[in-house]
Structure formats: C-alpha cells, structure tokens
Amino acid sequence: MPRSIIHLDMDAFYPAVEVLDNPELKGKPVIVGGSKERGVVSSASYEARKFGVHSAQPMATAIRLCPNGIFLPARMYRYKEVSKQVFEIFHCFTPLVEPLSIDEAFLDVTGARRLLGDAVEIAKKIKRMVFEEPGLTVSAGVAPSKFVAKIASDMEKPDGLTVVPPDKVREFLDPLHIKKMWGVGKVTQRALAQLNIHTFKDLSQIRVEVLERKFGKHGAKMYALAMGIDDRDVEPEHETKSIGHEQTFMKDIMELDDAKKELLALANKVAGRMRREEVSGKTVSLKVKYNDFKQITRAATLPKPTDDGFEIYSVACRLLEKTEVGKRPVRLIGISLSQLSFLGAGEQLSLFNRDQSSQKRKELNIALDSILEKHGEKSVRPATLISNK
C-alpha cells in the first residue's frame, strides 16, 4: 500500500503572526529580522517578496529594495506560542509528526485514512483548522514520499494544496528544474549543467554509474530522487542536539572586556533556556566571527553537565583566550551547549550535601528564573551588564 505523506509549511510565518497580532499590517510589506545596520531578514511577507526581499538577506539590502517596508524585530517567544497551537492541530490527525522547524512538518497519515478519510481530505481539514483556530494559512503537499511532498507544498504558495498521486510522481517531477532537489546548490548545478542536465528528467536519463563517478554517493542519491524514490520514514522524535545563542553586533567589538560582557549576557540566556527546557549540557562551544567574516569555533567538555550561567561563562572565557578576540575586530559571538541530558538523567545523588555552593547557585537560579518570567529579561541582570551611561 502506498504511503500517504503530507508536508505542511506555514506561509510567511513570522510576518503572518505579526499581522495576526496587529491586523493593521494586513496587505503591507512586513519584514522581520535583525537590526537594520548589521542584521539579516528572518522572514518577509508576500507583499515584501514582490520587491525581491527574502530570508537570509542583509537587512540593509531589504531596506534598499523595499524602503517603505515595515521592519520588525523577531519575537521568538510569540512565534513559539503560535507554533505550539499549530502543531497541536497536526497531532490531532496522527502521532507521526516530524518537525523540520518552528513552522514546518511532515505528517504520515497512512494509518489515519480509515478513520479520517484520504490524505487529501485530511490535508484540507488541517488547513481549515489552522485557518479557523490560530487564524493563519498553511500550504500542503500530499504525496507518497517525503521528498515529493516537500516539493509539492511549495508549488502553490500561499495557502496552496498540491496533490501528487503515486502513479503521477514522475510526471510531476520530470519537468522541474534540478535546483529544486535537496542538496543541489549552485556548484552542483554548474557541474550537472556540464553534463547537459537541467531538469529531473535529464538526471533520470543519465546512467547512475556516470553520476557516481562524478559525484560519489551523492550522485546515486540524486538519481534515486530524480526517479521519485525516497523510502525515508516520518520520524516524530528528534532529539535536540544543542542549545545556544549568538549576537551580531552593530559595531565590531574591539576590546576583550567588551567581548567578555557579551559572553556573560549570552551565557545567562543559554542557561535560562536550558533550565526552561529542563536539560543540562557537558560541552561548551564558543563561536567567533571576525569582521572579515572568517569564523572559528572552540569547545571544551565539562566533567558533568551544567545549566548554570556562571559556569558556562567561565568556560567560554577560557575558550576566548584561544581566539584573536581583542586583537581583531569581532562581528559576532555565540555560545552553545551540546551533549545534552534531561534534568536528573544519569546524575547520582549524594547522601551528603557536600557542595553547598552548588546547591545555593541552583536555588538562586530558580529564584532568578521566577523573577525573569514575571517581569521580563531586563528585570534582573549582572551588575557588569548595566551601562553607566
């Protein structure tokens, strides 16, 4: 029996949430992203996309292309709230929901067809519920595989529904440009063009041995996808690999002390998020991007997991000594923790409370988290982060 896979992709999600909260923005070019000087576009409404604005574009470029656009900072806490509502709707139809991002997911509804109707009917019901409850639109692709469903969902945006029956997969894929295939960037496109391959059909007509000689294993994967072959399952459980924060600066950081202040703020943000998600981590990674865009990372692994901001900060400062921060202008700094474990997992409790300072820090962190939750992230800060100006 062919599988029934639905790929669901929220339409211009961040701007759509902004319009949801402020209906006066409806029909206007809304652009969500970082600072106008150094930030990048996170997402743009379809009205803004008509001017050539797109995600990952420098905000300065977006301003030049769309000077009358409405530029807003990202409100991740709000987007996560709405995302949770949307994913709760997805889970009403099947437990097999694989999140790809905050606004995108695969659903395997093969087992739900007997109770809820065929996959097309299920997709229509989901679209209707998302529109009626959170008040947003979502585009859907229905196909027998994840690969084809994802391509299909992008065909009729916004608010689209594209269906590819099992016996029409090749008919759907053949005319498409090869750039729509996962893992085929500009370099691979140029290499394929040298073989006179521009469409899925062109690729499917080349002997797989030729592709393997030129591209290795990736050549065989591309050939299979061009034939519409994708047996990957929808995987509902994706373990978080790391938690982190990074900051791009409006002006390059020149002094080591300034970099350490930024590290302290980032360490506290990372620690707060880890405690909210009830995880701790062993490996602290420091990311530094210099003003020439050269990027480096440094990492250190702790004896046991932590969710304490001061401990994370201390390790990050030691890692900072292995960089050229203070000698070269710095554009971006980031901290992340990996080797995550859930609260209490694998932790052996001592019969005696030998580490009273550690216990006091845990109690302090709980108190600080409570204050921050009630009064916002600026209500309590280390003294060193308070400007004297």
Secondary structure per residue as TSV (DSSP state, phi and psi in degrees):
chain	resnum	aa	ss	phi	psi
A	1	M	-	360.0	126.5
A	2	P	-	-62.6	143.3
A	3	R	-	-74.8	158.2
A	4	S	-	-119.3	104.9
A	5	I	E	-111.7	134.6
A	6	I	E	-117.3	128.8
A	7	H	E	-104.8	125.7
A	8	L	E	-117.0	130.3
A	9	D	E	-135.9	115.0
A	10	M	E	-63.5	143.0
A	11	D	T	-85.2	117.5
A	12	A	T	41.9	59.9
A	13	F	H	-56.5	-53.8
A	14	Y	H	-60.2	-52.1
A	15	P	H	-60.6	-34.8
A	16	A	H	-63.5	-38.5
A	17	V	H	-67.2	-38.3
A	18	E	H	-62.3	-40.6
A	19	V	H	-67.7	-37.7
A	20	L	H	-58.4	-42.1
A	21	D	H	-82.5	-20.7
A	22	N	-	-140.1	85.0
A	23	P	G	-57.5	-17.5
A	24	E	G	-65.5	-16.3
A	25	L	G	-82.7	-8.5
A	26	K	T	-58.6	132.3
A	27	G	T	82.4	1.6
A	28	K	S	-106.8	156.7
A	29	P	-	-75.8	97.8
A	30	V	E	-99.2	128.5
A	31	I	E	-126.6	120.4
A	32	V	E	-107.1	132.4
A	33	G	E	178.4	-159.4
A	34	G	S	-84.0	-162.2
A	35	S	-	-63.4	151.3
A	36	K	T	-66.2	-25.3
A	37	E	T	-81.9	-45.8
A	38	R	T	-127.4	-4.3
A	39	G	-	-82.1	178.4
A	40	V	B	-125.5	161.2
A	41	V	E	-76.0	126.8
A	42	S	E	-84.6	-42.6
A	43	S	E	-164.0	153.8
A	44	A	E	-135.8	143.4
A	45	S	-	-66.9	163.1
A	46	Y	H	-64.7	-28.6
A	47	E	H	-65.0	-36.2
A	48	A	H	-76.2	-31.7
A	49	R	H	-65.6	-24.3
A	50	K	T	-63.1	-22.1
A	51	F	T	-91.5	1.0
A	52	G	T	95.2	8.7
A	53	V	-	-79.9	136.9
A	54	H	-	-149.9	166.2
A	55	S	T	-65.0	152.1
A	56	A	T	71.7	4.2
A	57	Q	S	-83.4	142.4
A	58	P	B	-56.9	136.9
A	59	M	H	-59.4	-33.8
A	60	A	H	-60.4	-38.3
A	61	T	H	-68.0	-41.9
A	62	A	H	-60.9	-39.5
A	63	I	H	-64.9	-39.6
A	64	R	H	-67.1	-40.7
A	65	L	H	-73.6	-34.6
A	66	C	-	-134.4	71.3
A	67	P	T	-62.3	-23.5
A	68	N	T	-95.6	11.1
A	69	G	-	-68.6	159.0
A	70	I	E	-100.7	109.2
A	71	F	E	-97.8	123.2
A	72	L	E	-127.5	145.3
A	73	P	E	-74.0	151.5
A	74	A	-	-68.8	137.4
A	75	R	-	-115.7	78.7
A	76	M	H	-60.6	-36.7
A	77	Y	H	-59.1	-38.7
A	78	R	H	-72.9	-41.4
A	79	Y	H	-63.5	-36.3
A	80	K	H	-67.2	-37.0
A	81	E	H	-60.0	-48.3
A	82	V	H	-68.9	-38.4
A	83	S	H	-58.7	-41.0
A	84	K	H	-60.8	-41.5
A	85	Q	H	-60.5	-45.1
A	86	V	H	-64.2	-44.8
A	87	F	H	-69.6	-27.7
A	88	E	H	-63.8	-36.0
A	89	I	H	-65.6	-45.1
A	90	F	H	-55.6	-43.3
A	91	H	H	-71.3	-13.3
A	92	C	T	-67.8	-20.1
A	93	F	T	-105.5	-25.2
A	94	T	-	-165.8	146.0
A	95	P	S	-78.7	-12.3
A	96	L	-	-88.0	77.0
A	97	V	E	-117.8	119.9
A	98	E	E	-109.5	104.1
A	99	P	E	-69.4	135.4
A	100	L	E	-101.7	-29.3
A	101	S	E	-163.5	-171.8
A	102	I	T	-64.6	-20.7
A	103	D	T	-131.3	23.7
A	104	E	E	-153.2	140.2
A	105	A	E	-159.7	154.9
A	106	F	E	-99.0	143.0
A	107	L	E	-126.5	131.1
A	108	D	E	-99.3	109.7
A	109	V	-	-109.2	18.7
A	110	T	G	-55.8	-45.7
A	111	G	G	-78.9	-8.2
A	112	A	G	-95.7	-5.0
A	113	R	H	-65.7	-34.5
A	114	R	H	-64.9	-37.6
A	115	L	H	-88.7	-35.8
A	116	L	H	-112.1	0.7
A	117	G	-	97.4	177.9
A	118	D	-	-71.3	172.8
A	119	A	H	-61.4	-35.2
A	120	V	H	-65.4	-43.5
A	121	E	H	-64.7	-39.9
A	122	I	H	-63.4	-43.5
A	123	A	H	-60.1	-40.5
A	124	K	H	-64.9	-40.5
A	125	K	H	-64.2	-42.0
A	126	I	H	-63.5	-45.7
A	127	K	H	-59.5	-41.3
A	128	R	H	-66.3	-42.5
A	129	M	H	-66.7	-39.8
A	130	V	H	-64.7	-35.6
A	131	F	H	-72.8	-37.3
A	132	E	H	-79.9	-34.5
A	133	E	T	-92.6	-71.2
A	134	P	T	-69.8	-26.1
A	135	G	-	90.0	30.6
A	136	L	-	-124.2	168.6
A	137	T	-	-109.8	148.9
A	138	V	E	-136.3	139.0
A	139	S	E	-97.0	143.1
A	140	A	E	-128.4	143.7
A	141	G	E	-122.6	129.9
A	142	V	E	-116.0	125.4
A	143	A	E	-160.0	172.1
A	144	P	S	-82.5	0.0
A	145	S	S	-146.0	160.6
A	146	K	H	-63.5	-44.5
A	147	F	H	-58.7	-49.4
A	148	V	H	-70.4	-38.1
A	149	A	H	-61.8	-39.4
A	150	K	H	-67.1	-44.0
A	151	I	H	-62.0	-41.7
A	152	A	H	-62.4	-38.2
A	153	S	H	-65.7	-19.1
A	154	D	T	-93.5	-0.9
A	155	M	S	-78.7	-31.3
A	156	E	S	-129.4	36.7
A	157	K	-	-69.8	148.5
A	158	P	S	-86.2	166.1
A	159	D	S	58.5	36.5
A	160	G	-	-93.3	164.2
A	161	L	E	-145.5	109.3
A	162	T	E	-116.7	127.2
A	163	V	E	-113.6	129.3
A	164	V	-	-121.7	99.6
A	165	P	-	-64.0	157.4
A	166	P	G	-54.7	-36.7
A	167	D	G	-85.6	3.9
A	168	K	G	-117.7	9.5
A	169	V	H	-60.8	-50.4
A	170	R	H	-64.8	-38.4
A	171	E	H	-61.8	-35.4
A	172	F	H	-73.4	-44.1
A	173	L	H	-77.8	-38.9
A	174	D	T	-48.2	-47.0
A	175	P	T	-80.0	-6.9
A	176	L	S	-72.3	145.2
A	177	H	B	-69.3	146.2
A	178	I	G	-64.3	-19.0
A	179	K	G	-65.9	-15.9
A	180	K	G	-78.2	-4.9
A	181	M	S	-85.8	137.4
A	182	W	T	-54.6	138.2
A	183	G	T	79.2	4.5
A	184	V	-	-106.7	92.2
A	185	G	-	-89.7	-167.8
A	186	K	H	-64.8	-37.9
A	187	V	H	-64.6	-46.2
A	188	T	H	-66.2	-37.3
A	189	Q	H	-59.3	-42.4
A	190	R	H	-66.1	-39.2
A	191	A	H	-65.6	-39.4
A	192	L	H	-68.0	-36.6
A	193	A	H	-61.9	-32.1
A	194	Q	H	-64.6	-22.9
A	195	L	T	-95.5	9.6
A	196	N	T	63.5	36.6
A	197	I	-	-108.8	117.0
A	198	H	-	-126.3	-25.2
A	199	T	B	-123.1	170.0
A	200	F	H	-60.3	-39.0
A	201	K	H	-63.8	-43.0
A	202	D	H	-55.9	-44.1
A	203	L	H	-66.4	-39.8
A	204	S	H	-69.4	-17.8
A	205	Q	T	-94.1	-2.9
A	206	I	S	-89.4	139.3
A	207	R	-	-63.0	136.3
A	208	V	H	-61.7	-28.4
A	209	E	H	-63.8	-36.5
A	210	V	H	-64.5	-43.7
A	211	L	H	-67.0	-37.5
A	212	E	H	-67.3	-37.8
A	213	R	H	-64.4	-36.3
A	214	K	H	-88.3	-36.3
A	215	F	H	-118.8	0.6
A	216	G	T	68.9	-145.1
A	217	K	H	-61.0	-31.2
A	218	H	H	-62.7	-31.5
A	219	G	H	-62.9	-42.6
A	220	A	H	-66.5	-38.1
A	221	K	H	-64.8	-43.3
A	222	M	H	-61.6	-41.0
A	223	Y	H	-61.7	-45.5
A	224	A	H	-61.7	-43.5
A	225	L	H	-65.4	-38.3
A	226	A	H	-62.4	-28.4
A	227	M	T	-84.6	-3.2
A	228	G	T	84.1	16.8
A	229	I	-	-94.4	117.4
A	230	D	-	-155.2	103.1
A	231	D	-	-97.8	8.8
A	232	R	-	-63.3	139.5
A	233	D	-	-84.0	155.5
A	234	V	-	-74.4	122.4
A	235	E	-	-111.4	104.1
A	236	P	-	-69.2	-26.6
A	237	E	-	-103.2	116.7
A	238	H	-	-122.2	111.8
A	239	E	-	-73.7	131.6
A	240	T	-	-63.7	127.2
A	241	K	-	-88.1	-33.6
A	242	S	E	-157.4	161.3
A	243	I	E	-131.3	131.2
A	244	G	E	-158.4	172.3
A	245	H	E	-141.5	149.3
A	246	E	E	-141.6	160.2
A	247	Q	E	-137.1	125.1
A	248	T	E	-95.1	131.0
A	249	F	E	-94.8	142.8
A	250	M	E	-63.8	-36.4
A	251	K	E	-124.5	139.6
A	252	D	E	-56.6	139.0
A	253	I	E	-82.0	130.0
A	254	M	-	-107.8	-30.5
A	255	E	-	-102.4	143.3
A	256	L	H	-62.9	-40.0
A	257	D	H	-62.6	-38.5
A	258	D	H	-65.0	-38.9
A	259	A	H	-63.8	-39.3
A	260	K	H	-66.4	-35.4
A	261	K	H	-63.0	-42.7
A	262	E	H	-64.7	-38.7
A	263	L	H	-60.6	-40.5
A	264	L	H	-63.2	-44.2
A	265	A	H	-62.9	-43.5
A	266	L	H	-65.9	-41.6
A	267	A	H	-60.7	-41.4
A	268	N	H	-67.5	-36.2
A	269	K	H	-65.3	-45.7
A	270	V	H	-61.7	-45.5
A	271	A	H	-63.2	-41.9
A	272	G	H	-61.9	-41.5
A	273	R	H	-66.8	-39.4
A	274	M	H	-63.5	-40.2
A	275	R	H	-68.0	-36.3
A	276	R	H	-63.5	-37.3
A	277	E	T	-90.9	2.4
A	278	E	T	57.5	47.0
A	279	V	E	-130.8	162.7
A	280	S	E	-135.9	163.1
A	281	G	E	-137.0	154.2
A	282	K	E	-102.5	-32.7
A	283	T	E	-103.8	120.2
A	284	V	E	-98.2	126.7
A	285	S	E	-117.3	135.8
A	286	L	E	-110.8	130.8
A	287	K	E	-116.1	130.8
A	288	V	E	-131.2	130.5
A	289	K	E	-119.1	120.6
A	290	Y	E	-79.7	172.5
A	291	N	T	-69.3	-14.7
A	292	D	T	-91.5	11.0
A	293	F	-	73.8	4.3
A	294	K	-	-69.2	132.2
A	295	Q	E	-119.9	137.2
A	296	I	E	-130.8	159.1
A	297	T	E	-133.7	146.6
A	298	R	E	-133.8	146.0
A	299	A	E	-142.1	153.6
A	300	A	E	-145.5	143.6
A	301	T	E	-108.9	131.4
A	302	L	E	-85.6	159.2
A	303	P	E	-62.9	-34.3
A	304	K	E	-144.1	157.7
A	305	P	E	-63.5	154.6
A	306	T	E	-141.9	155.0
A	307	D	-	-131.7	22.0
A	308	D	-	-96.3	125.1
A	309	G	H	-61.0	-39.5
A	310	F	H	-67.2	-39.6
A	311	E	H	-66.1	-42.3
A	312	I	H	-61.6	-43.0
A	313	Y	H	-62.5	-42.9
A	314	S	H	-60.8	-43.6
A	315	V	H	-66.1	-42.8
A	316	A	H	-61.6	-36.4
A	317	C	H	-64.5	-38.8
A	318	R	H	-65.7	-38.1
A	319	L	H	-67.8	-32.4
A	320	L	H	-60.5	-31.1
A	321	E	T	-66.1	-18.0
A	322	K	T	-93.4	13.4
A	323	T	S	-119.8	-177.1
A	324	E	-	-104.1	20.6
A	325	V	B	-63.1	131.7
A	326	G	T	99.0	-18.3
A	327	K	T	-111.9	-26.1
A	328	R	B	-127.0	146.3
A	329	P	-	-62.0	139.2
A	330	V	E	-115.7	130.2
A	331	R	E	-94.6	-34.0
A	332	L	E	-147.6	144.0
A	333	I	E	-133.8	141.4
A	334	G	E	-143.6	152.7
A	335	I	E	-128.8	138.5
A	336	S	E	-143.0	156.5
A	337	L	E	-120.9	136.8
A	338	S	E	-128.1	-170.3
A	339	Q	E	52.3	55.9
A	340	L	E	-78.8	149.1
A	341	S	E	-140.9	147.7
A	342	F	E	-71.1	154.8
A	343	L	T	-52.4	122.2
A	344	G	T	87.0	-12.8
A	345	A	T	-68.9	124.3
A	346	G	T	72.9	8.2
A	347	E	-	-98.2	122.1
A	348	Q	-	-88.8	122.9
A	349	L	-	-82.6	139.0
A	350	S	-	-86.1	145.8
A	351	L	S	-67.5	-31.0
A	352	F	S	-114.1	142.8
A	353	N	-	-85.7	82.4
A	354	R	-	-78.4	-28.6
A	355	D	-	-105.7	80.2
A	356	Q	H	-68.4	-33.4
A	357	S	H	-64.6	-38.6
A	358	S	H	-64.3	-42.6
A	359	Q	H	-63.9	-39.6
A	360	K	H	-64.5	-38.3
A	361	R	H	-65.6	-38.0
A	362	K	H	-62.7	-43.6
A	363	E	H	-64.8	-39.7
A	364	L	H	-63.8	-43.1
A	365	N	H	-62.0	-39.8
A	366	I	H	-62.3	-42.9
A	367	A	H	-65.3	-43.4
A	368	L	H	-64.0	-42.5
A	369	D	H	-59.8	-39.8
A	370	S	H	-63.0	-43.5
A	371	I	H	-65.7	-44.6
A	372	L	H	-63.4	-37.4
A	373	E	H	-65.5	-36.5
A	374	K	H	-81.5	-37.0
A	375	H	H	-119.5	1.7
A	376	G	-	96.7	162.8
A	377	E	T	-70.9	-15.8
A	378	K	T	-95.0	0.9
A	379	S	S	-72.0	-31.8
A	380	V	S	-136.3	125.0
A	381	R	-	-143.2	152.0
A	382	P	-	-57.6	145.3
A	383	A	G	-59.1	-33.1
A	384	T	G	-66.4	-17.9
A	385	L	G	-91.9	-2.5
A	386	I	S	-90.3	120.1
A	387	S	-	-68.5	142.8
A	388	N	-	-85.9	-6.0
A	389	K	-	-74.2	360.0
